[in-house]
């Protein structure tokens, strides 16, 4: 359904770039304000599992910059989400 779950304790890049879209920046700030993303000992991470509406919004919030989630998310073997989705369609 296009959603992506980021698991609790997943790390978040602490800074955002100036060019991050306002929507992703607002979402990130809202998650920090709600305590979904917290900082402990200088490390930002998710305090709970969180479901994003898209892989790109999850990647952008975590990376602090605009991102294409279909190419940023990879398996441990390096296979992108895009490659997985294309294989499923075939």
N, CA, C and O atoms as a GROMACS GRO file, in nm:
protein
  360
    1UNK      N    1   0.082  -0.121   0.000
    1UNK     CA    2   0.000   0.000   0.000
    1UNK      C    3   0.086   0.126   0.000
    1UNK      O    4   0.033   0.236   0.018
    2UNK      N    5   0.217   0.112  -0.020
    2UNK     CA    6   0.304   0.228  -0.030
    2UNK      C    7   0.358   0.279   0.102
    2UNK      O    8   0.442   0.369   0.104
    3UNK      N    9   0.313   0.224   0.213
    3UNK     CA   10   0.358   0.270   0.345
    3UNK      C   11   0.487   0.199   0.384
    3UNK      O   12   0.519   0.092   0.332
    4UNK      N   13   0.561   0.260   0.476
    4UNK     CA   14   0.685   0.202   0.522
    4UNK      C   15   0.697   0.222   0.673
    4UNK      O   16   0.677   0.333   0.722
    5UNK      N   17   0.729   0.116   0.745
    5UNK     CA   18   0.742   0.124   0.890
    5UNK      C   19   0.890   0.135   0.926
    5UNK      O   20   0.971   0.053   0.886
    6UNK      N   21   0.922   0.239   1.002
    6UNK     CA   22   1.056   0.255   1.058
    6UNK      C   23   1.049   0.202   1.200
    6UNK      O   24   0.962   0.242   1.278
    7UNK      N   25   1.139   0.114   1.232
    7UNK     CA   26   1.136   0.047   1.362
    7UNK      C   27   1.195   0.133   1.474
    7UNK      O   28   1.281   0.218   1.450
    8UNK      N   29   1.148   0.109   1.593
    8UNK     CA   30   1.201   0.176   1.712
    8UNK      C   31   1.352   0.155   1.718
    8UNK      O   32   1.403   0.050   1.680
    9UNK      N   33   1.422   0.256   1.766
    9UNK     CA   34   1.568   0.259   1.782
    9UNK      C   35   1.643   0.284   1.651
    9UNK      O   36   1.766   0.286   1.651
   10UNK      N   37   1.572   0.301   1.539
   10UNK     CA   38   1.639   0.338   1.414
   10UNK      C   39   1.698   0.477   1.432
   10UNK      O   40   1.633   0.567   1.484
   11UNK      N   41   1.822   0.494   1.387
   11UNK     CA   42   1.890   0.622   1.405
   11UNK      C   43   1.846   0.724   1.301
   11UNK      O   44   1.803   0.690   1.191
   12UNK      N   45   1.857   0.850   1.340
   12UNK     CA   46   1.819   0.964   1.258
   12UNK      C   47   1.938   1.058   1.249
   12UNK      O   48   2.005   1.085   1.350
   13UNK      N   49   1.966   1.109   1.129
   13UNK     CA   50   2.072   1.208   1.113
   13UNK      C   51   2.029   1.333   1.190
   13UNK      O   52   1.917   1.381   1.170
   14UNK      N   53   2.113   1.388   1.276
   14UNK     CA   54   2.071   1.499   1.362
   14UNK      C   55   2.048   1.632   1.291
   14UNK      O   56   1.969   1.713   1.339
   15UNK      N   57   2.114   1.656   1.179
   15UNK     CA   58   2.099   1.784   1.111
   15UNK      C   59   2.012   1.770   0.987
   15UNK      O   60   2.000   1.662   0.929
   16UNK      N   61   1.952   1.882   0.947
   16UNK     CA   62   1.883   1.887   0.819
   16UNK      C   63   1.957   1.984   0.728
   16UNK      O   64   2.019   2.080   0.775
   17UNK      N   65   1.949   1.958   0.598
   17UNK     CA   66   2.009   2.050   0.502
   17UNK      C   67   1.911   2.164   0.476
   17UNK      O   68   1.790   2.147   0.495
   18UNK      N   69   1.961   2.276   0.433
   18UNK     CA   70   1.878   2.394   0.407
   18UNK      C   71   1.774   2.364   0.299
   18UNK      O   72   1.663   2.416   0.303
   19UNK      N   73   1.810   2.280   0.203
   19UNK     CA   74   1.723   2.255   0.088
   19UNK      C   75   1.615   2.150   0.112
   19UNK      O   76   1.540   2.119   0.019
   20UNK      N   77   1.604   2.094   0.232
   20UNK     CA   78   1.499   1.995   0.257
   20UNK      C   79   1.362   2.060   0.234
   20UNK      O   80   1.340   2.175   0.270
   21UNK      N   81   1.272   1.984   0.174
   21UNK     CA   82   1.139   2.042   0.145
   21UNK      C   83   1.067   2.076   0.275
   21UNK      O   84   1.087   2.013   0.379
   22UNK      N   85   0.984   2.177   0.268
   22UNK     CA   86   0.914   2.223   0.389
   22UNK      C   87   0.823   2.114   0.446
   22UNK      O   88   0.806   2.106   0.568
   23UNK      N   89   0.766   2.031   0.360
   23UNK     CA   90   0.679   1.923   0.409
   23UNK      C   91   0.755   1.821   0.490
   23UNK      O   92   0.710   1.780   0.598
   24UNK      N   93   0.870   1.778   0.440
   24UNK     CA   94   0.952   1.682   0.513
   24UNK      C   95   1.008   1.743   0.641
   24UNK      O   96   1.016   1.677   0.744
   25UNK      N   97   1.045   1.870   0.633
   25UNK     CA   98   1.097   1.938   0.752
   25UNK      C   99   0.988   1.949   0.859
   25UNK      O  100   1.015   1.925   0.977
   26UNK      N  101   0.867   1.983   0.818
   26UNK     CA  102   0.756   1.994   0.913
   26UNK      C  103   0.723   1.859   0.976
   26UNK      O  104   0.698   1.851   1.096
   27UNK      N  105   0.724   1.754   0.895
   27UNK     CA  106   0.696   1.620   0.947
   27UNK      C  107   0.802   1.580   1.048
   27UNK      O  108   0.770   1.529   1.156
   28UNK      N  109   0.926   1.603   1.016
   28UNK     CA  110   1.037   1.571   1.108
   28UNK      C  111   1.021   1.648   1.239
   28UNK      O  112   1.034   1.590   1.347
   29UNK      N  113   0.993   1.777   1.230
   29UNK     CA  114   0.976   1.858   1.351
   29UNK      C  115   0.858   1.810   1.434
   29UNK      O  116   0.864   1.810   1.556
   30UNK      N  117   0.750   1.770   1.367
   30UNK     CA  118   0.632   1.720   1.439
   30UNK      C  119   0.664   1.590   1.512
   30UNK      O  120   0.620   1.570   1.626
   31UNK      N  121   0.740   1.502   1.449
   31UNK     CA  122   0.778   1.375   1.514
   31UNK      C  123   0.868   1.398   1.633
   31UNK      O  124   0.860   1.327   1.733
   32UNK      N  125   0.954   1.498   1.624
   32UNK     CA  126   1.040   1.534   1.738
   32UNK      C  127   0.954   1.591   1.850
   32UNK      O  128   0.970   1.555   1.966
   33UNK      N  129   0.862   1.679   1.814
   33UNK     CA  130   0.776   1.741   1.915
   33UNK      C  131   0.687   1.638   1.986
   33UNK      O  132   0.662   1.651   2.105
   34UNK      N  133   0.641   1.536   1.913
   34UNK     CA  134   0.555   1.433   1.970
   34UNK      C  135   0.634   1.327   2.047
   34UNK      O  136   0.575   1.241   2.113
   35UNK      N  137   0.766   1.333   2.038
   35UNK     CA  138   0.848   1.234   2.108
   35UNK      C  139   0.867   1.104   2.032
   35UNK      O  140   0.919   1.007   2.088
   36UNK      N  141   0.826   1.100   1.906
   36UNK     CA  142   0.848   0.981   1.824
   36UNK      C  143   0.997   0.971   1.790
   36UNK      O  144   1.052   0.861   1.785
   37UNK      N  145   1.060   1.087   1.767
   37UNK     CA  146   1.205   1.094   1.749
   37UNK      C  147   1.262   1.164   1.872
   37UNK      O  148   1.219   1.273   1.908
   38UNK      N  149   1.358   1.100   1.937
   38UNK     CA  150   1.417   1.156   2.058
   38UNK      C  151   1.569   1.161   2.045
   38UNK      O  152   1.628   1.098   1.957
   39UNK      N  153   1.630   1.236   2.134
   39UNK     CA  154   1.776   1.244   2.138
   39UNK      C  155   1.823   1.198   2.275
   39UNK      O  156   1.779   1.250   2.378
   40UNK      N  157   1.913   1.100   2.274
   40UNK     CA  158   1.972   1.051   2.399
   40UNK      C  159   2.121   1.038   2.379
   40UNK      O  160   2.167   0.973   2.285
   41UNK      N  161   2.197   1.100   2.466
   41UNK     CA  162   2.343   1.097   2.458
   41UNK      C  163   2.393   1.144   2.321
   41UNK      O  164   2.490   1.090   2.267
   42UNK      N  165   2.326   1.244   2.266
   42UNK     CA  166   2.367   1.300   2.139
   42UNK      C  167   2.326   1.221   2.016
   42UNK      O  168   2.362   1.257   1.904
   43UNK      N  169   2.250   1.114   2.035
   43UNK     CA  170   2.207   1.029   1.924
   43UNK      C  171   2.056   1.042   1.908
   43UNK      O  172   1.980   1.023   2.003
   44UNK      N  173   2.013   1.074   1.784
   44UNK     CA  174   1.869   1.081   1.757
   44UNK      C  175   1.822   0.945   1.707
   44UNK      O  176   1.887   0.882   1.624
   45UNK      N  177   1.706   0.901   1.759
   45UNK     CA  178   1.648   0.778   1.709
   45UNK      C  179   1.498   0.775   1.733
   45UNK      O  180   1.443   0.862   1.801
   46UNK      N  181   1.432   0.677   1.676
   46UNK     CA  182   1.288   0.660   1.692
   46UNK      C  183   1.262   0.592   1.826
   46UNK      O  184   1.323   0.490   1.858
   47UNK      N  185   1.171   0.648   1.902
   47UNK     CA  186   1.137   0.591   2.032
   47UNK      C  187   1.035   0.478   2.019
   47UNK      O  188   1.011   0.404   2.115
   48UNK      N  189   0.975   0.466   1.902
   48UNK     CA  190   0.871   0.365   1.876
   48UNK      C  191   0.868   0.337   1.726
   48UNK      O  192   0.925   0.413   1.647
   49UNK      N  193   0.801   0.229   1.687
   49UNK     CA  194   0.778   0.204   1.546
   49UNK      C  195   0.690   0.317   1.492
   49UNK      O  196   0.600   0.365   1.562
   50UNK      N  197   0.715   0.359   1.368
   50UNK     CA  198   0.635   0.466   1.308
   50UNK      C  199   0.610   0.433   1.161
   50UNK      O  200   0.703   0.398   1.088
   51UNK      N  201   0.484   0.444   1.119
   51UNK     CA  202   0.446   0.416   0.982
   51UNK      C  203   0.440   0.545   0.902
   51UNK      O  204   0.365   0.637   0.935
   52UNK      N  205   0.519   0.550   0.796
   52UNK     CA  206   0.519   0.664   0.704
   52UNK      C  207   0.430   0.633   0.586
   52UNK      O  208   0.409   0.517   0.550
   53UNK      N  209   0.377   0.739   0.526
   53UNK     CA  210   0.290   0.722   0.410
   53UNK      C  211   0.366   0.682   0.284
   53UNK      O  212   0.306   0.632   0.188
   54UNK      N  213   0.497   0.703   0.284
   54UNK     CA  214   0.576   0.666   0.166
   54UNK      C  215   0.720   0.638   0.207
   54UNK      O  216   0.766   0.686   0.310
   55UNK      N  217   0.791   0.558   0.127
   55UNK     CA  218   0.932   0.534   0.155
   55UNK      C  219   1.015   0.662   0.148
   55UNK      O  220   1.114   0.676   0.220
   56UNK      N  221   0.976   0.754   0.060
   56UNK     CA  222   1.053   0.879   0.046
   56UNK      C  223   1.039   0.968   0.168
   56UNK      O  224   1.137   1.030   0.210
   57UNK      N  225   0.920   0.976   0.226
   57UNK     CA  226   0.905   1.059   0.345
   57UNK      C  227   0.984   1.001   0.461
   57UNK      O  228   1.043   1.074   0.540
   58UNK      N  229   0.987   0.868   0.472
   58UNK     CA  230   1.066   0.804   0.577
   58UNK      C  231   1.215   0.834   0.557
   58UNK      O  232   1.284   0.870   0.652
   59UNK      N  233   1.263   0.818   0.434
   59UNK     CA  234   1.404   0.842   0.406
   59UNK      C  235   1.441   0.988   0.431
   59UNK      O  236   1.546   1.016   0.489
   60UNK      N  237   1.356   1.080   0.389
   60UNK     CA  238   1.385   1.223   0.406
   60UNK      C  239   1.390   1.262   0.553
   60UNK      O  240   1.480   1.336   0.595
   61UNK      N  241   1.296   1.213   0.632
   61UNK     CA  242   1.295   1.245   0.775
   61UNK      C  243   1.420   1.190   0.841
   61UNK      O  244   1.482   1.258   0.923
   62UNK      N  245   1.458   1.068   0.808
   62UNK     CA  246   1.575   1.006   0.870
   62UNK      C  247   1.704   1.074   0.826
   62UNK      O  248   1.793   1.096   0.907
   63UNK      N  249   1.714   1.106   0.697
   63UNK     CA  250   1.840   1.158   0.642
   63UNK      C  251   1.853   1.309   0.652
   63UNK      O  252   1.961   1.364   0.633
   64UNK      N  253   1.743   1.378   0.683
   64UNK     CA  254   1.748   1.523   0.697
   64UNK      C  255   1.764   1.596   0.565
   64UNK      O  256   1.813   1.709   0.561
   65UNK      N  257   1.723   1.530   0.457
   65UNK     CA  258   1.732   1.590   0.323
   65UNK      C  259   1.628   1.524   0.233
   65UNK      O  260   1.574   1.418   0.267
   66UNK      N  261   1.600   1.585   0.121
   66UNK     CA  262   1.510   1.523   0.024
   66UNK      C  263   1.571   1.391  -0.022
   66UNK      O  264   1.693   1.380  -0.038
   67UNK      N  265   1.486   1.291  -0.042
   67UNK     CA  266   1.537   1.160  -0.078
   67UNK      C  267   1.432   1.082  -0.156
   67UNK      O  268   1.312   1.098  -0.134
   68UNK      N  269   1.479   0.998  -0.247
   68UNK     CA  270   1.392   0.905  -0.318
   68UNK      C  271   1.399   0.773  -0.242
   68UNK      O  272   1.498   0.700  -0.252
   69UNK      N  273   1.296   0.743  -0.169
   69UNK     CA  274   1.294   0.623  -0.086
   69UNK      C  275   1.308   0.494  -0.164
   69UNK      O  276   1.360   0.395  -0.112
   70UNK      N  277   1.261   0.493  -0.288
   70UNK     CA  278   1.270   0.371  -0.369
   70UNK      C  279   1.416   0.335  -0.401
   70UNK      O  280   1.447   0.218  -0.425
   71UNK      N  281   1.503   0.434  -0.403
   71UNK     CA  282   1.644   0.405  -0.429
   71UNK      C  283   1.732   0.412  -0.304
   71UNK      O  284   1.840   0.354  -0.301
   72UNK      N  285   1.687   0.482  -0.201
   72UNK     CA  286   1.764   0.492  -0.076
   72UNK      C  287   1.751   0.366   0.010
   72UNK      O  288   1.850   0.322   0.069
   73UNK      N  289   1.631   0.309   0.017
   73UNK     CA  290   1.611   0.191   0.101
   73UNK      C  291   1.667   0.070   0.028
   73UNK      O  292   1.635   0.045  -0.088
   74UNK      N  293   1.751  -0.004   0.098
   74UNK     CA  294   1.817  -0.122   0.041
   74UNK      C  295   1.817  -0.237   0.142
   74UNK      O  296   1.815  -0.215   0.264
   75UNK      N  297   1.819  -0.357   0.089
   75UNK     CA  298   1.835  -0.473   0.176
   75UNK      C  299   1.982  -0.481   0.217
   75UNK      O  300   2.065  -0.405   0.168
   76UNK      N  301   2.013  -0.573   0.307
   76UNK     CA  302   2.152  -0.591   0.348
   76UNK      C  303   2.239  -0.631   0.230
   76UNK      O  304   2.359  -0.604   0.230
   77UNK      N  305   2.180  -0.694   0.129
   77UNK     CA  306   2.254  -0.736   0.009
   77UNK      C  307   2.268  -0.623  -0.093
   77UNK      O  308   2.330  -0.641  -0.197
   78UNK      N  309   2.209  -0.505  -0.063
   78UNK     CA  310   2.222  -0.391  -0.152
   78UNK      C  311   2.113  -0.377  -0.256
   78UNK      O  312   2.123  -0.292  -0.345
   79UNK      N  313   2.010  -0.459  -0.247
   79UNK     CA  314   1.899  -0.453  -0.343
   79UNK      C  315   1.806  -0.338  -0.302
   79UNK      O  316   1.764  -0.330  -0.186
   80UNK      N  317   1.776  -0.249  -0.397
   80UNK     CA  318   1.691  -0.134  -0.365
   80UNK      C  319   1.544  -0.173  -0.359
   80UNK      O  320   1.502  -0.275  -0.414
   81UNK      N  321   1.467  -0.091  -0.290
   81UNK     CA  322   1.322  -0.110  -0.285
   81UNK      C  323   1.264  -0.107  -0.426
   81UNK      O  324   1.173  -0.184  -0.457
   82UNK      N  325   1.316  -0.020  -0.509
   82UNK     CA  326   1.271  -0.011  -0.649
   82UNK      C  327   1.290  -0.145  -0.720
   82UNK      O  328   1.200  -0.191  -0.790
   83UNK      N  329   1.406  -0.206  -0.702
   83UNK     CA  330   1.433  -0.336  -0.766
   83UNK      C  331   1.338  -0.444  -0.715
   83UNK      O  332   1.291  -0.528  -0.792
   84UNK      N  333   1.310  -0.442  -0.587
   84UNK     CA  334   1.218  -0.540  -0.528
   84UNK      C  335   1.079  -0.519  -0.587
   84UNK      O  336   1.014  -0.616  -0.628
   85UNK      N  337   1.032  -0.394  -0.591
   85UNK     CA  338   0.900  -0.364  -0.646
   85UNK      C  339   0.888  -0.403  -0.792
   85UNK      O  340   0.786  -0.456  -0.834
   86UNK      N  341   0.992  -0.376  -0.871
   86UNK     CA  342   0.989  -0.413  -1.012
   86UNK      C  343   0.986  -0.561  -1.032
   86UNK      O  344   0.922  -0.610  -1.125
   87UNK      N  345   1.056  -0.637  -0.947
   87UNK     CA  346   1.055  -0.784  -0.955
   87UNK      C  347   0.917  -0.837  -0.922
   87UNK      O  348   0.871  -0.931  -0.986
   88UNK      N  349   0.850  -0.777  -0.822
   88UNK     CA  350   0.716  -0.822  -0.783
   88UNK      C  351   0.615  -0.801  -0.894
   88UNK      O  352   0.523  -0.881  -0.910
   89UNK      N  353   0.631  -0.694  -0.971
   89UNK     CA  354   0.538  -0.662  -1.079
   89UNK      C  355   0.552  -0.761  -1.193
   89UNK      O  356   0.454  -0.798  -1.257
   90UNK      N  357   0.676  -0.805  -1.218
   90UNK     CA  358   0.701  -0.900  -1.325
   90UNK      C  359   0.645  -1.032  -1.286
   90UNK      O  360   0.656  -1.128  -1.363
   0.00000   0.00000   0.00000
